[in-house]
């Protein structure tokens, strides 16, 4: 019964992350620019965003990303 919620929250998470990255770079970059590094990163058992990926994000987006992760993922 919560299966669709899983997918809608996942889409919302990535959309929020995309918006945070766009805002942090004044629209110069979006999540699309960071996907190659995300695809190459190694995830641990928890499924949390890898530190190697988080470390390449703009500093201005760091607080937003942490807030987004806490809101949708709870880590």
C-alpha positions as CSV (number, residue, x, y, z in Angstrom):
1,X,0.0,0.0,0.0
2,X,3.0,2.4,0.4
3,X,4.8,1.2,-2.7
4,X,3.7,4.3,-4.8
5,X,4.7,6.6,-1.9
6,X,8.2,5.1,-2.1
7,X,8.5,6.1,-5.8
8,X,6.9,9.6,-5.4
9,X,9.2,10.4,-2.4
10,X,12.2,9.2,-4.4
11,X,11.3,11.5,-7.3
12,X,10.8,14.4,-4.9
13,X,14.1,13.8,-3.3
14,X,16.0,13.9,-6.6
15,X,14.0,17.0,-7.7
16,X,14.8,18.8,-4.5
17,X,18.5,17.9,-4.8
18,X,18.5,19.1,-8.4
19,X,16.9,22.4,-7.3
20,X,19.5,22.9,-4.5
21,X,22.4,22.3,-6.9
22,X,20.9,24.7,-9.4
23,X,20.4,27.4,-6.8
24,X,23.9,26.9,-5.3
25,X,25.4,27.4,-8.8
26,X,23.1,30.2,-9.9
27,X,21.7,27.9,-12.5
28,X,25.0,27.0,-14.1
29,X,24.9,23.3,-13.0
30,X,22.2,20.8,-12.2
31,X,22.1,17.2,-11.0
32,X,22.8,16.1,-14.5
33,X,26.3,17.5,-14.2
34,X,27.0,15.4,-11.1
35,X,25.4,12.1,-12.3
36,X,28.6,10.6,-13.8
37,X,30.4,11.0,-10.4
38,X,27.3,9.5,-8.6
39,X,27.3,6.5,-10.9
40,X,31.0,5.9,-10.3
41,X,30.7,6.2,-6.5
42,X,30.6,3.2,-4.3
43,X,27.6,2.9,-2.0
44,X,27.8,1.0,1.3
45,X,25.1,-1.3,2.7
46,X,23.1,1.7,4.1
47,X,22.4,3.1,0.6
48,X,23.4,6.6,1.8
49,X,24.8,9.0,-0.7
50,X,28.6,8.3,-0.8
51,X,30.9,10.8,0.9
52,X,32.9,10.9,-2.4
53,X,29.9,12.2,-4.2
54,X,28.9,14.6,-1.4
55,X,32.4,16.1,-1.3
56,X,32.2,17.3,-5.0
57,X,29.0,19.3,-4.5
58,X,29.2,23.1,-4.2
59,X,29.7,24.2,-0.6
60,X,26.6,26.4,-0.9
61,X,24.5,23.3,-1.5
62,X,26.0,21.4,1.4
63,X,23.4,22.6,4.0
64,X,20.6,22.2,1.5
65,X,21.7,18.7,0.6
66,X,21.9,17.6,4.3
67,X,18.5,19.0,4.9
68,X,17.0,17.2,1.9
69,X,18.6,13.9,2.9
70,X,17.3,14.3,6.4
71,X,13.8,15.1,5.2
72,X,13.4,12.3,2.6
73,X,15.9,9.7,3.6
74,X,16.3,10.2,7.4
75,X,20.1,9.7,7.5
